[in-house]
């Protein structure tokens, strides 16, 4: 089968972890005998130039990757130029590749471009929303285009029950849930005795916004009376703010800020932990929590969206989002309980529900069934 991905989220030199799960799906589909072309289309807001764009074409692990980047222009016309250029390029590639399915990622612009291209060349369209649907509504034209594309796509999918309910309430049509997946081969269960050298707690997430809730986690840990080290992976413009907050709370000595942890380094990072914390205010899915479980590490997570699909009494503890007291209680409970979780059992639960093989097979069935 020939599949064309169109996505604004995709790894590049500037953001090597951005949308890495989309690239992993493309590679996995190729390994199952499919042909996959990816068009990544972005605006470079760090530079200004009218009508300027660049295209970088590579082939990596059998996936043909097209990275289209437009430079920023004046706000009134910027999105119009971006959509027109992206649509022209995507249609040109689609007419040459002749895909069986065009798969758009993210409502705006992925869904908008995918549905338009699919209709132009007469093939099927699938749209997957990976972010909260309202994140696409940065202006009324973007909201209109996103909702219209979701209504016209042959199939709309998302990664969690929370997201499906939210989107269905907006567009009034059934939503298929296909969760993100993990490759079990990447993750190893560490055999060292848990808590032997103090409690090692992990956090991973971008620090450009407060969505990941690191501020809530630091405040909650300041209320805890057990010995711990918080290992913090992530980079962004708020990092210095969080380091200052840790100092102000008197917990800086218990924190290790590592900066960006590359995707290839995540398994080793997770394997060193006694438990992991997802303190997010919102997660469409919360893939890193799943990766922790695949490493045999239990999870404390907020009820912030997708985490409820895989965190339960069997795998960890759920707490209320954006609530310091609730998270403090959850951390104290996990401190008492983390040794009770059998690492290999956690790993097996994840493999059975979210393993790569089952996920790729589900995508192939979905592509074949789309009408």
Secondary structure, DSSP 4 states (H G I P E B T S, - for coil): -EEEEEES----SS-TTTTHHHHHHHHHHHHTT-EEEEEEEEEEEEEE-TT-EEEEEEEETTEEEEEEEEEE--HHHHHHHHHHHHHHHHHHHHHHH--SEEEEESIIIIIHHHHHHHHHHT-EEEEEE-S-GGGG-SSHHHHHHHHHHHHHSSEEEESSHHHHHHHHHHH-S--EE----B-GGG-----SPTTTTSEEEEEE---SSSTT-HHHHHHHHHT--S-EEEEEE--STTHHHHHHHHHHHT-GGGEEEEE---GGGHHHHHHT-SEEEE--S-BSS-HHHHHHHHTT-EEEEESSBGGGGT-STTTEEEE-TT-HHHHHHHHHHHHHHGGGS-HHHHHHHHHHHHBHHHHHHHHHHHHHH--
